[in-house]
């Protein structure tokens, strides 16, 4: 997650995950019965990983790419 994409000013996935985990900690400590979190797919993986208390060191193993069963893939 520390990979540098080579784009000046861009944050790494690790930096983004740390930022999301901190935001989720703040959100989950609020005394609200219901809350909505709106994000896009790129951040959703870290939001869910934080919500289920996945250690941030393991979050790099989570992927937003959906699983496609072999039987549903087109034949070659």
Backbone as XML, in Angstrom:
<?xml version="1.0"?>
<chain id="A" units="angstrom">
  <residue number="1" name="UNK">
    <atom name="N" x="0.812" y="-1.199" z="0.000"/>
    <atom name="CA" x="0.000" y="0.000" z="0.000"/>
    <atom name="C" x="0.854" y="1.261" z="0.000"/>
  </residue>
  <residue number="2" name="UNK">
    <atom name="N" x="2.138" y="1.097" z="0.136"/>
    <atom name="CA" x="3.042" y="2.245" z="0.149"/>
    <atom name="C" x="3.546" y="2.601" z="-1.247"/>
  </residue>
  <residue number="3" name="UNK">
    <atom name="N" x="3.040" y="1.927" z="-2.285"/>
    <atom name="CA" x="3.510" y="2.149" z="-3.637"/>
    <atom name="C" x="3.281" y="3.596" z="-4.064"/>
  </residue>
  <residue number="4" name="UNK">
    <atom name="N" x="4.297" y="4.217" z="-4.609"/>
    <atom name="CA" x="4.220" y="5.594" z="-5.095"/>
    <atom name="C" x="3.901" y="5.551" z="-6.580"/>
  </residue>
  <residue number="5" name="UNK">
    <atom name="N" x="2.754" y="6.075" z="-6.962"/>
    <atom name="CA" x="2.309" y="6.063" z="-8.359"/>
    <atom name="C" x="3.142" y="6.976" z="-9.247"/>
  </residue>
  <residue number="6" name="UNK">
    <atom name="N" x="3.964" y="7.819" z="-8.644"/>
    <atom name="CA" x="4.789" y="8.735" z="-9.425"/>
    <atom name="C" x="4.084" y="10.023" z="-9.799"/>
  </residue>
  <residue number="7" name="UNK">
    <atom name="N" x="2.903" y="10.251" z="-9.245"/>
    <atom name="CA" x="2.162" y="11.485" z="-9.510"/>
    <atom name="C" x="2.433" y="12.436" z="-8.358"/>
  </residue>
  <residue number="8" name="UNK">
    <atom name="N" x="3.014" y="13.577" z="-8.693"/>
    <atom name="CA" x="3.374" y="14.548" z="-7.656"/>
    <atom name="C" x="2.148" y="14.974" z="-6.863"/>
  </residue>
  <residue number="9" name="UNK">
    <atom name="N" x="2.249" y="14.884" z="-5.538"/>
    <atom name="CA" x="1.171" y="15.297" z="-4.658"/>
    <atom name="C" x="0.133" y="14.221" z="-4.381"/>
  </residue>
  <residue number="10" name="UNK">
    <atom name="N" x="0.198" y="13.099" z="-5.101"/>
    <atom name="CA" x="-0.775" y="12.016" z="-4.874"/>
    <atom name="C" x="-0.427" y="11.272" z="-3.597"/>
  </residue>
  <residue number="11" name="UNK">
    <atom name="N" x="-1.459" y="10.835" z="-2.854"/>
    <atom name="CA" x="-1.192" y="10.075" z="-1.647"/>
    <atom name="C" x="-1.157" y="8.586" z="-1.960"/>
  </residue>
  <residue number="12" name="UNK">
    <atom name="N" x="-0.427" y="7.841" z="-1.160"/>
    <atom name="CA" x="-0.379" y="6.391" z="-1.336"/>
    <atom name="C" x="-1.670" y="5.778" z="-0.801"/>
  </residue>
  <residue number="13" name="UNK">
    <atom name="N" x="-1.900" y="4.514" z="-1.146"/>
    <atom name="CA" x="-3.075" y="3.818" z="-0.608"/>
    <atom name="C" x="-2.978" y="3.731" z="0.910"/>
  </residue>
  <residue number="14" name="UNK">
    <atom name="N" x="-1.765" y="3.579" z="1.429"/>
    <atom name="CA" x="-1.580" y="3.504" z="2.889"/>
    <atom name="C" x="-1.982" y="4.817" z="3.551"/>
  </residue>
  <residue number="15" name="UNK">
    <atom name="N" x="-1.550" y="5.931" z="2.991"/>
    <atom name="CA" x="-1.898" y="7.240" z="3.559"/>
    <atom name="C" x="-3.412" y="7.452" z="3.503"/>
  </residue>
  <residue number="16" name="UNK">
    <atom name="N" x="-4.013" y="7.049" z="2.399"/>
    <atom name="CA" x="-5.465" y="7.163" z="2.250"/>
    <atom name="C" x="-6.173" y="6.285" z="3.281"/>
  </residue>
  <residue number="17" name="UNK">
    <atom name="N" x="-5.700" y="5.050" z="3.458"/>
    <atom name="CA" x="-6.312" y="4.141" z="4.424"/>
    <atom name="C" x="-6.204" y="4.704" z="5.842"/>
  </residue>
  <residue number="18" name="UNK">
    <atom name="N" x="-5.071" y="5.270" z="6.193"/>
    <atom name="CA" x="-4.914" y="5.870" z="7.526"/>
    <atom name="C" x="-5.910" y="7.016" z="7.720"/>
  </residue>
  <residue number="19" name="UNK">
    <atom name="N" x="-6.092" y="7.821" z="6.681"/>
    <atom name="CA" x="-7.034" y="8.943" z="6.755"/>
    <atom name="C" x="-8.466" y="8.435" z="6.916"/>
  </residue>
  <residue number="20" name="UNK">
    <atom name="N" x="-8.818" y="7.385" z="6.184"/>
    <atom name="CA" x="-10.170" y="6.831" z="6.263"/>
    <atom name="C" x="-10.398" y="6.162" z="7.615"/>
  </residue>
  <residue number="21" name="UNK">
    <atom name="N" x="-9.415" y="5.406" z="8.096"/>
    <atom name="CA" x="-9.563" y="4.752" z="9.405"/>
    <atom name="C" x="-9.787" y="5.806" z="10.495"/>
  </residue>
  <residue number="22" name="UNK">
    <atom name="N" x="-9.055" y="6.911" z="10.445"/>
    <atom name="CA" x="-9.227" y="7.975" z="11.444"/>
    <atom name="C" x="-10.629" y="8.581" z="11.349"/>
  </residue>
  <residue number="23" name="UNK">
    <atom name="N" x="-11.100" y="8.819" z="10.122"/>
    <atom name="CA" x="-12.444" y="9.376" z="9.936"/>
    <atom name="C" x="-13.503" y="8.398" z="10.430"/>
  </residue>
  <residue number="24" name="UNK">
    <atom name="N" x="-13.314" y="7.113" z="10.142"/>
    <atom name="CA" x="-14.272" y="6.105" z="10.596"/>
    <atom name="C" x="-14.292" y="6.003" z="12.119"/>
  </residue>
  <residue number="25" name="UNK">
    <atom name="N" x="-13.147" y="6.125" z="12.756"/>
    <atom name="CA" x="-13.112" y="6.123" z="14.224"/>
    <atom name="C" x="-13.977" y="7.257" z="14.769"/>
  </residue>
  <residue number="26" name="UNK">
    <atom name="N" x="-13.842" y="8.452" z="14.169"/>
    <atom name="CA" x="-14.657" y="9.601" z="14.598"/>
    <atom name="C" x="-16.142" y="9.343" z="14.365"/>
  </residue>
  <residue number="27" name="UNK">
    <atom name="N" x="-16.474" y="8.831" z="13.194"/>
    <atom name="CA" x="-17.878" y="8.586" z="12.843"/>
    <atom name="C" x="-18.498" y="7.553" z="13.767"/>
  </residue>
  <residue number="28" name="UNK">
    <atom name="N" x="-17.795" y="6.444" z="14.018"/>
    <atom name="CA" x="-18.355" y="5.355" z="14.821"/>
    <atom name="C" x="-18.468" y="5.696" z="16.297"/>
  </residue>
  <residue number="29" name="UNK">
    <atom name="N" x="-17.795" y="6.745" z="16.751"/>
    <atom name="CA" x="-17.900" y="7.155" z="18.149"/>
    <atom name="C" x="-19.070" y="8.111" z="18.389"/>
  </residue>
  <residue number="30" name="UNK">
    <atom name="N" x="-19.715" y="8.554" z="17.344"/>
    <atom name="CA" x="-20.851" y="9.467" z="17.498"/>
    <atom name="C" x="-22.050" y="8.727" z="18.083"/>
  </residue>
  <residue number="31" name="UNK">
    <atom name="N" x="-22.809" y="9.391" z="18.936"/>
    <atom name="CA" x="-23.963" y="8.744" z="19.575"/>
    <atom name="C" x="-25.213" y="8.761" z="18.684"/>
  </residue>
  <residue number="32" name="UNK">
    <atom name="N" x="-25.077" y="8.290" z="17.465"/>
    <atom name="CA" x="-26.205" y="8.269" z="16.530"/>
    <atom name="C" x="-26.667" y="6.834" z="16.314"/>
  </residue>
  <residue number="33" name="UNK">
    <atom name="N" x="-27.964" y="6.653" z="16.226"/>
    <atom name="CA" x="-28.495" y="5.311" z="15.967"/>
    <atom name="C" x="-28.231" y="4.884" z="14.527"/>
  </residue>
  <residue number="34" name="UNK">
    <atom name="N" x="-28.281" y="5.832" z="13.602"/>
    <atom name="CA" x="-28.093" y="5.535" z="12.183"/>
    <atom name="C" x="-27.205" y="6.610" z="11.565"/>
  </residue>
  <residue number="35" name="UNK">
    <atom name="N" x="-26.314" y="6.183" z="10.696"/>
    <atom name="CA" x="-25.446" y="7.111" z="9.987"/>
    <atom name="C" x="-25.281" y="6.621" z="8.558"/>
  </residue>
  <residue number="36" name="UNK">
    <atom name="N" x="-25.077" y="7.537" z="7.652"/>
    <atom name="CA" x="-24.814" y="7.180" z="6.254"/>
    <atom name="C" x="-23.430" y="7.674" z="5.885"/>
  </residue>
  <residue number="37" name="UNK">
    <atom name="N" x="-22.690" y="6.845" z="5.203"/>
    <atom name="CA" x="-21.366" y="7.216" z="4.719"/>
    <atom name="C" x="-21.417" y="7.111" z="3.202"/>
  </residue>
  <residue number="38" name="UNK">
    <atom name="N" x="-21.107" y="8.194" z="2.531"/>
    <atom name="CA" x="-21.156" y="8.231" z="1.078"/>
    <atom name="C" x="-19.730" y="8.359" z="0.560"/>
  </residue>
  <residue number="39" name="UNK">
    <atom name="N" x="-19.368" y="7.464" z="-0.346"/>
    <atom name="CA" x="-18.016" y="7.459" z="-0.904"/>
    <atom name="C" x="-18.066" y="6.801" z="-2.274"/>
  </residue>
  <residue number="40" name="UNK">
    <atom name="N" x="-16.929" y="6.688" z="-2.917"/>
    <atom name="CA" x="-16.870" y="5.959" z="-4.183"/>
    <atom name="C" x="-16.089" y="4.668" z="-3.960"/>
  </residue>
  <residue number="41" name="UNK">
    <atom name="N" x="-16.107" y="3.802" z="-4.932"/>
    <atom name="CA" x="-15.525" y="2.476" z="-4.801"/>
    <atom name="C" x="-14.077" y="2.448" z="-4.377"/>
  </residue>
  <residue number="42" name="UNK">
    <atom name="N" x="-13.299" y="3.432" z="-4.801"/>
    <atom name="CA" x="-11.894" y="3.451" z="-4.442"/>
    <atom name="C" x="-11.659" y="3.527" z="-2.949"/>
  </residue>
  <residue number="43" name="UNK">
    <atom name="N" x="-12.544" y="4.201" z="-2.239"/>
    <atom name="CA" x="-12.416" y="4.340" z="-0.789"/>
    <atom name="C" x="-13.276" y="3.342" z="-0.025"/>
  </residue>
  <residue number="44" name="UNK">
    <atom name="N" x="-14.265" y="2.760" z="-0.672"/>
    <atom name="CA" x="-15.199" y="1.886" z="0.013"/>
    <atom name="C" x="-14.518" y="0.697" z="0.685"/>
  </residue>
  <residue number="45" name="UNK">
    <atom name="N" x="-13.497" y="0.148" z="0.050"/>
    <atom name="CA" x="-12.780" y="-0.981" z="0.638"/>
    <atom name="C" x="-12.212" y="-0.615" z="2.000"/>
  </residue>
  <residue number="46" name="UNK">
    <atom name="N" x="-11.593" y="0.548" z="2.114"/>
    <atom name="CA" x="-11.030" y="0.977" z="3.391"/>
    <atom name="C" x="-12.117" y="1.307" z="4.402"/>
  </residue>
  <residue number="47" name="UNK">
    <atom name="N" x="-13.242" y="1.837" z="3.951"/>
    <atom name="CA" x="-14.358" y="2.134" z="4.854"/>
    <atom name="C" x="-14.862" y="0.833" z="5.482"/>
  </residue>
  <residue number="48" name="UNK">
    <atom name="N" x="-15.092" y="-0.177" z="4.667"/>
    <atom name="CA" x="-15.588" y="-1.460" z="5.184"/>
    <atom name="C" x="-14.523" y="-2.133" z="6.047"/>
  </residue>
  <residue number="49" name="UNK">
    <atom name="N" x="-13.272" y="-2.106" z="5.611"/>
    <atom name="CA" x="-12.184" y="-2.716" z="6.396"/>
    <atom name="C" x="-12.108" y="-2.081" z="7.783"/>
  </residue>
  <residue number="50" name="UNK">
    <atom name="N" x="-12.250" y="-0.777" z="7.859"/>
    <atom name="CA" x="-12.226" y="-0.086" z="9.144"/>
    <atom name="C" x="-13.443" y="-0.454" z="9.981"/>
  </residue>
  <residue number="51" name="UNK">
    <atom name="N" x="-14.607" y="-0.496" z="9.341"/>
    <atom name="CA" x="-15.865" y="-0.791" z="10.031"/>
    <atom name="C" x="-15.844" y="-2.176" z="10.674"/>
  </residue>
  <residue number="52" name="UNK">
    <atom name="N" x="-15.248" y="-3.167" z="9.993"/>
    <atom name="CA" x="-15.193" y="-4.515" z="10.557"/>
    <atom name="C" x="-13.953" y="-4.712" z="11.431"/>
  </residue>
  <residue number="53" name="UNK">
    <atom name="N" x="-13.244" y="-3.616" z="11.671"/>
    <atom name="CA" x="-12.062" y="-3.618" z="12.544"/>
    <atom name="C" x="-10.919" y="-4.482" z="12.011"/>
  </residue>
  <residue number="54" name="UNK">
    <atom name="N" x="-10.793" y="-4.526" z="10.671"/>
    <atom name="CA" x="-9.651" y="-5.214" z="10.072"/>
    <atom name="C" x="-8.403" y="-4.394" z="10.388"/>
  </residue>
  <residue number="55" name="UNK">
    <atom name="N" x="-7.348" y="-5.027" z="10.871"/>
    <atom name="CA" x="-6.130" y="-4.257" z="11.148"/>
    <atom name="C" x="-5.650" y="-3.563" z="9.870"/>
  </residue>
  <residue number="56" name="UNK">
    <atom name="N" x="-5.230" y="-2.333" z="10.007"/>
    <atom name="CA" x="-4.820" y="-1.568" z="8.825"/>
    <atom name="C" x="-3.648" y="-2.235" z="8.110"/>
  </residue>
  <residue number="57" name="UNK">
    <atom name="N" x="-2.845" y="-2.997" z="8.851"/>
    <atom name="CA" x="-1.720" y="-3.699" z="8.230"/>
    <atom name="C" x="-2.214" y="-4.781" z="7.269"/>
  </residue>
  <residue number="58" name="UNK">
    <atom name="N" x="-3.443" y="-5.253" z="7.450"/>
    <atom name="CA" x="-4.016" y="-6.298" z="6.594"/>
    <atom name="C" x="-4.909" y="-5.726" z="5.496"/>
  </residue>
  <residue number="59" name="UNK">
    <atom name="N" x="-5.222" y="-4.457" z="5.566"/>
    <atom name="CA" x="-6.174" y="-3.853" z="4.629"/>
    <atom name="C" x="-5.708" y="-3.925" z="3.183"/>
  </residue>
  <residue number="60" name="UNK">
    <atom name="N" x="-4.420" y="-4.012" z="2.962"/>
    <atom name="CA" x="-3.912" y="-4.115" z="1.594"/>
    <atom name="C" x="-4.314" y="-5.412" z="0.903"/>
  </residue>
  <residue number="61" name="UNK">
    <atom name="N" x="-4.718" y="-6.416" z="1.685"/>
    <atom name="CA" x="-5.158" y="-7.680" z="1.106"/>
    <atom name="C" x="-6.598" y="-7.619" z="0.628"/>
  </residue>
  <residue number="62" name="UNK">
    <atom name="N" x="-7.340" y="-6.640" z="1.093"/>
    <atom name="CA" x="-8.728" y="-6.471" z="0.654"/>
    <atom name="C" x="-8.717" y="-5.853" z="-0.742"/>
  </residue>
  <residue number="63" name="UNK">
    <atom name="N" x="-9.677" y="-6.223" z="-1.534"/>
    <atom name="CA" x="-9.725" y="-5.714" z="-2.902"/>
    <atom name="C" x="-11.140" y="-5.316" z="-3.241"/>
  </residue>
  <residue number="64" name="UNK">
    <atom name="N" x="-11.279" y="-4.228" z="-3.972"/>
    <atom name="CA" x="-12.615" y="-3.822" z="-4.410"/>
    <atom name="C" x="-13.032" y="-4.540" z="-5.684"/>
  </residue>
  <residue number="65" name="UNK">
    <atom name="N" x="-12.108" y="-5.293" z="-6.287"/>
    <atom name="CA" x="-12.431" y="-6.015" z="-7.513"/>
    <atom name="C" x="-13.386" y="-7.156" z="-7.168"/>
  </residue>
  <residue number="66" name="UNK">
    <atom name="N" x="-14.549" y="-7.195" z="-7.792"/>
    <atom name="CA" x="-15.508" y="-8.250" z="-7.460"/>
    <atom name="C" x="-15.029" y="-9.613" z="-7.944"/>
  </residue>
  <residue number="67" name="UNK">
    <atom name="N" x="-15.422" y="-10.640" z="-7.219"/>
    <atom name="CA" x="-15.093" y="-12.009" z="-7.594"/>
    <atom name="C" x="-15.995" y="-12.442" z="-8.732"/>
  </residue>
  <residue number="68" name="UNK">
    <atom name="N" x="-15.407" y="-13.003" z="-9.774"/>
    <atom name="CA" x="-16.171" y="-13.531" z="-10.894"/>
    <atom name="C" x="-15.958" y="-15.035" z="-10.936"/>
  </residue>
  <residue number="69" name="UNK">
    <atom name="N" x="-17.001" y="-15.815" z="-10.652"/>
    <atom name="CA" x="-16.849" y="-17.269" z="-10.687"/>
    <atom name="C" x="-16.395" y="-17.742" z="-12.059"/>
  </residue>
  <residue number="70" name="UNK">
    <atom name="N" x="-15.555" y="-18.776" z="-12.105"/>
    <atom name="CA" x="-15.035" y="-19.260" z="-13.396"/>
    <atom name="C" x="-16.123" y="-19.640" z="-14.386"/>
  </residue>
  <residue number="71" name="UNK">
    <atom name="N" x="-17.260" y="-20.172" z="-13.901"/>
    <atom name="CA" x="-18.321" y="-20.595" z="-14.818"/>
    <atom name="C" x="-19.051" y="-19.422" z="-15.457"/>
  </residue>
  <residue number="72" name="UNK">
    <atom name="N" x="-18.878" y="-18.202" z="-14.941"/>
    <atom name="CA" x="-19.569" y="-17.053" z="-15.531"/>
    <atom name="C" x="-18.666" y="-16.277" z="-16.501"/>
  </residue>
  <residue number="73" name="UNK">
    <atom name="N" x="-17.430" y="-16.712" z="-16.633"/>
    <atom name="CA" x="-16.512" y="-16.028" z="-17.545"/>
    <atom name="C" x="-16.714" y="-16.553" z="-18.965"/>
  </residue>
  <residue number="74" name="UNK">
    <atom name="N" x="-16.544" y="-15.672" z="-19.957"/>
    <atom name="CA" x="-16.739" y="-16.110" z="-21.338"/>
    <atom name="C" x="-15.685" y="-17.164" z="-21.738"/>
  </residue>
  <residue number="75" name="UNK">
    <atom name="N" x="-16.107" y="-18.071" z="-22.584"/>
    <atom name="CA" x="-15.182" y="-19.096" z="-23.080"/>
    <atom name="C" x="-14.287" y="-18.498" z="-24.149"/>
  </residue>
  <residue number="76" name="UNK">
    <atom name="N" x="-13.095" y="-19.035" z="-24.228"/>
    <atom name="CA" x="-12.135" y="-18.539" z="-25.237"/>
    <atom name="C" x="-12.103" y="-19.450" z="-26.421"/>
  </residue>
</chain>
